[in-house]
């Protein structure tokens, strides 16, 4: 299963991920950064296993991120 990796500490809060895929992303009211919902985390690195049904859309979002902090492995 593919994993979405979000380097949240480097997020600039552009909100492109939350706008394009609100079922996986939301914007924090506390610090204005994107949050990968239901992800496990170690420090500022968040990881979520996703199924193939949403993988294509998530790849588009990863490419749309202006600071390239969304990775798929």
C-alpha distances in whole Angstrom, upper triangle without the diagonal:
4,7,10,13,16,19,22,25,25,25,28,28,28,26,24,21,22,24,22,19,21,18,16,19,23,26,27,31,31,31,30,26,23,21,17,17,16,14,15,18,20,23,22,18,16,12,10,6,7,6,8,11,11,10,13,15,13,14,18,18,17,20,22,22,26,25,21,20,17,14,11,9
4,7,10,13,16,19,22,22,21,25,24,24,23,21,18,20,22,19,17,19,17,14,17,20,23,25,28,29,28,27,23,20,18,15,16,15,13,14,16,18,21,20,16,14,10,9,6,6,7,7,11,10,8,11,13,11,11,14,15,13,16,19,18,22,21,18,16,13,10,7,6
4,6,10,13,15,18,19,18,22,21,22,20,19,16,18,20,18,16,17,16,12,14,18,20,22,25,26,25,24,20,17,15,12,13,12,10,11,13,15,17,16,12,10,6,5,4,6,9,10,13,11,9,12,13,10,11,14,14,12,15,17,17,20,19,15,14,10,8,6,5
4,7,10,12,15,15,15,18,18,18,17,16,12,14,17,15,13,15,14,10,11,15,17,18,22,23,21,20,17,13,12,9,11,11,9,11,12,14,16,14,10,8,6,5,6,7,10,12,13,11,9,12,12,8,9,12,11,9,13,14,13,16,15,12,10,7,6,5,7
4,7,9,12,12,12,16,16,17,16,16,13,15,18,17,15,16,16,12,12,15,16,17,21,21,19,19,15,12,11,9,12,12,9,10,10,11,13,10,7,6,5,7,9,11,14,15,17,14,12,15,15,11,11,14,12,10,13,15,13,15,14,11,8,6,5,6,8
4,5,9,9,9,12,13,14,13,13,11,13,16,15,14,15,15,11,10,13,13,14,18,18,16,15,11,9,8,7,11,12,9,10,9,11,11,8,6,5,6,9,12,13,16,18,19,16,14,16,15,12,12,14,11,9,13,13,11,13,11,9,6,5,6,9,11
4,6,6,7,11,12,14,14,15,13,15,18,18,17,18,18,15,13,15,14,15,18,17,15,14,11,10,10,10,13,15,12,12,10,10,9,6,5,7,9,12,15,17,20,21,23,20,18,20,19,15,15,17,14,11,14,15,11,13,10,9,5,7,8,12,13
4,5,5,9,10,12,12,14,12,13,17,17,16,16,17,14,12,12,11,11,14,13,11,11,7,7,7,9,12,14,11,12,10,11,9,5,6,7,10,13,16,18,21,23,24,20,19,21,19,16,17,18,15,13,16,15,12,13,11,11,7,9,11,14,16
4,6,9,10,13,14,16,15,16,19,20,20,20,21,18,15,15,13,13,15,14,11,11,8,10,10,12,15,17,15,15,12,11,9,5,7,10,13,16,20,21,25,27,28,24,23,24,23,19,20,21,18,16,18,18,14,14,11,12,9,11,14,17,19
4,6,9,11,13,15,14,16,18,19,19,20,21,18,16,16,14,14,17,16,12,12,9,10,12,13,17,19,17,17,14,14,12,8,10,12,15,17,21,22,25,26,27,24,22,23,22,18,19,19,16,14,16,15,11,11,8,9,7,10,13,16,19
4,6,8,9,11,11,12,15,16,16,16,18,16,13,12,11,11,14,13,10,9,6,7,9,11,15,18,16,17,15,16,14,10,11,12,15,17,20,21,24,25,25,22,21,22,19,16,17,17,14,12,14,13,9,9,7,9,7,9,13,16,19
4,6,8,11,12,13,15,16,17,17,20,18,14,13,11,12,14,14,10,8,6,8,12,14,17,21,19,21,19,19,17,13,15,16,18,20,23,24,27,28,28,24,23,23,21,18,19,18,15,14,15,13,10,9,8,11,10,12,16,19,22
4,5,8,9,10,11,14,15,14,17,15,12,10,7,9,11,12,9,6,4,6,10,13,15,19,18,20,18,20,18,14,15,16,18,19,23,22,25,26,26,22,22,22,20,17,19,17,14,14,15,13,10,10,10,12,11,13,16,19,23
4,6,8,9,10,12,13,14,17,15,12,11,9,12,13,15,12,9,8,8,12,14,17,20,20,22,21,23,21,17,18,18,20,20,23,23,25,26,25,21,21,21,18,16,17,15,12,13,13,10,8,8,9,12,12,13,17,19,23
4,5,5,6,9,10,10,13,12,9,8,7,10,12,14,12,9,8,7,10,12,14,18,18,20,20,22,21,17,18,16,18,18,21,20,23,23,22,19,19,19,15,14,16,14,11,12,13,10,9,10,12,13,13,12,16,18,22
4,6,5,6,8,10,13,12,9,10,10,13,16,18,16,12,11,9,12,13,15,18,18,21,21,23,23,19,18,17,18,18,20,19,21,21,20,16,16,16,13,11,13,11,7,10,10,7,7,9,11,12,12,11,15,17,20
4,5,5,6,7,10,8,6,8,9,12,15,17,16,13,11,8,9,9,11,15,15,18,18,21,20,17,16,14,15,14,17,15,17,18,17,13,13,13,10,9,11,9,6,8,10,8,7,10,12,11,11,9,12,14,17
4,6,5,5,8,7,5,5,7,10,13,15,15,12,10,7,8,9,10,14,15,18,18,21,21,18,17,15,16,15,18,16,18,19,18,14,15,16,12,11,14,13,9,12,14,11,11,13,15,15,14,12,15,17,20
4,6,6,10,10,8,8,9,13,15,18,17,14,13,10,12,13,14,17,18,22,22,25,25,21,21,19,20,18,20,18,20,20,19,15,16,16,12,12,14,12,10,13,14,11,12,14,16,16,16,15,18,19,22
4,6,9,9,9,10,12,16,18,21,20,17,15,12,13,13,14,17,18,21,22,25,25,22,21,19,19,17,18,16,17,17,15,12,13,12,9,9,11,9,7,11,12,10,11,14,16,15,16,13,16,16,20
4,5,6,6,9,12,15,18,20,20,17,15,11,12,10,11,14,15,18,20,23,23,20,19,16,16,14,15,13,14,15,13,9,11,11,8,8,11,10,8,11,13,12,12,16,17,16,16,13,15,15,18
4,5,5,6,9,13,15,18,18,15,14,11,10,10,9,12,14,18,19,23,23,20,19,16,17,15,16,14,16,17,15,12,14,15,11,11,14,14,11,14,16,15,15,18,19,18,17,15,17,18,21
4,6,8,12,14,17,19,20,18,16,12,11,9,8,10,12,16,18,22,23,20,19,16,15,13,14,12,13,15,13,10,13,14,11,11,15,15,13,15,18,17,17,20,21,20,18,16,17,17,20
4,7,11,13,16,18,18,16,14,10,8,6,5,8,9,13,15,18,19,17,15,12,12,9,11,10,12,14,13,10,11,13,11,9,13,13,11,12,16,15,14,18,18,17,15,12,14,14,16
4,7,10,13,15,14,12,10,7,6,5,6,9,10,14,15,18,18,15,14,12,12,11,14,13,16,17,16,13,14,15,12,10,14,14,10,12,15,14,13,16,16,15,13,11,14,15,18
4,6,9,12,12,10,8,6,5,7,7,11,12,15,16,19,18,16,16,13,15,14,17,16,19,21,20,16,18,19,16,14,17,17,13,15,18,16,14,17,17,17,15,14,17,18,21
4,6,9,8,6,6,4,6,9,10,14,14,17,16,19,18,15,16,14,17,17,20,20,22,24,23,20,21,22,18,16,19,18,15,16,18,16,14,16,16,17,15,15,18,20,23
4,5,6,5,5,6,6,10,11,14,14,16,16,18,16,14,15,14,17,18,21,21,25,27,26,22,23,25,22,19,22,22,18,19,21,19,17,18,18,19,16,17,20,22,25
4,6,6,8,10,10,14,14,17,18,20,19,21,19,17,19,18,21,21,25,25,28,30,29,26,27,28,25,23,25,25,21,22,24,22,20,20,20,22,20,20,23,26,28
4,6,8,11,11,15,15,18,18,19,18,19,17,15,18,17,20,22,25,26,29,32,31,28,28,30,27,24,27,27,23,23,26,24,21,21,21,22,20,21,24,26,29
4,6,9,10,14,16,18,18,19,17,18,15,13,16,16,19,21,25,25,29,31,30,27,27,28,26,23,25,25,21,21,23,21,18,18,17,19,17,18,21,24,27
4,7,9,13,15,18,18,19,18,19,17,14,16,16,19,20,24,24,27,29,28,25,25,26,23,21,23,22,18,19,20,18,15,16,15,17,15,17,20,23,26
4,7,10,12,16,15,16,15,16,14,11,13,13,16,17,21,21,24,26,26,22,22,23,20,18,19,19,15,15,18,16,13,13,13,14,12,13,16,19,22
4,7,9,13,12,14,14,16,15,11,12,11,13,14,17,17,21,22,22,18,18,20,17,14,16,16,12,13,15,14,11,13,12,13,11,11,14,16,19
4,6,9,9,11,11,13,13,10,10,8,11,11,15,15,19,21,21,17,18,19,17,14,17,17,14,14,17,16,13,16,15,15,12,11,14,16,18
4,7,6,9,10,13,13,11,10,7,8,8,11,12,15,17,17,14,14,17,14,11,14,15,12,12,16,15,13,16,16,15,12,10,12,13,15
4,5,9,11,14,15,14,13,9,10,8,11,11,15,17,17,14,15,18,16,13,16,18,15,15,19,18,17,20,19,18,15,13,15,15,17
4,7,10,13,15,14,13,9,9,7,9,11,14,17,17,15,16,19,17,15,18,20,17,18,21,21,20,23,22,21,18,15,16,16,17
4,6,10,12,11,9,6,5,5,8,10,14,17,17,15,15,18,17,14,17,19,17,16,20,20,18,21,20,18,15,13,14,14,14
4,7,10,10,8,6,5,6,9,12,16,19,20,18,18,21,21,17,19,22,19,18,22,23,20,23,21,20,16,15,15,15,15
4,6,7,6,4,6,9,12,15,19,22,23,21,20,23,22,19,20,23,20,18,22,22,20,22,20,18,15,14,14,15,16
4,6,5,7,9,12,15,18,22,24,26,24,23,25,25,21,22,25,22,20,23,24,21,23,20,19,15,15,15,17,17
4,6,8,11,14,18,21,24,27,28,25,24,27,26,22,23,25,22,20,23,24,21,22,19,18,15,16,16,18,19
4,6,10,13,17,19,23,25,26,23,22,24,23,19,21,22,19,17,20,20,17,18,15,15,11,12,14,16,17
4,7,10,14,16,20,22,23,20,19,21,21,17,18,20,17,15,18,19,16,17,15,13,10,10,11,13,14
4,7,10,13,17,19,20,17,16,19,18,15,16,18,16,14,17,18,16,18,16,14,11,10,10,12,13
4,7,10,13,16,17,15,14,17,17,13,15,17,15,14,17,18,16,19,18,15,12,10,10,10,10
4,6,10,13,14,12,11,15,15,11,14,16,15,14,17,18,17,20,19,17,14,11,11,10,10
4,7,10,12,11,10,14,14,12,13,17,16,15,18,20,19,23,22,19,16,13,12,10,9
4,7,8,7,7,11,11,9,11,14,14,14,17,18,18,22,22,19,17,13,12,10,10
4,5,6,6,10,11,10,12,15,15,16,18,20,21,24,24,21,20,16,15,12,12
4,6,5,7,10,10,11,13,15,15,17,19,20,24,24,21,20,17,15,12,12
4,6,7,8,10,12,13,14,16,18,19,20,24,25,22,22,18,17,14,15
4,6,6,6,9,10,11,12,15,16,17,21,22,19,18,15,14,12,14
4,5,5,6,9,10,10,12,14,15,19,20,17,16,13,11,9,11
4,5,5,7,9,10,11,13,15,18,19,17,17,13,13,10,13
4,5,5,6,9,10,11,13,16,18,16,16,12,13,11,14
4,5,5,6,9,10,11,14,15,13,13,9,9,8,12
4,5,5,6,9,10,14,14,11,12,9,8,7,10
4,5,5,6,9,12,14,12,13,10,11,11,14
4,5,5,6,10,12,10,10,8,10,10,14
4,5,5,9,10,7,8,5,6,8,11
4,6,8,9,7,9,8,9,10,14
4,6,9,8,10,9,11,13,17
4,6,5,7,7,10,13,16
4,6,8,10,13,16,19
4,6,8,11,15,18
4,6,8,11,14
4,6,10,13
4,7,10
4,7
4
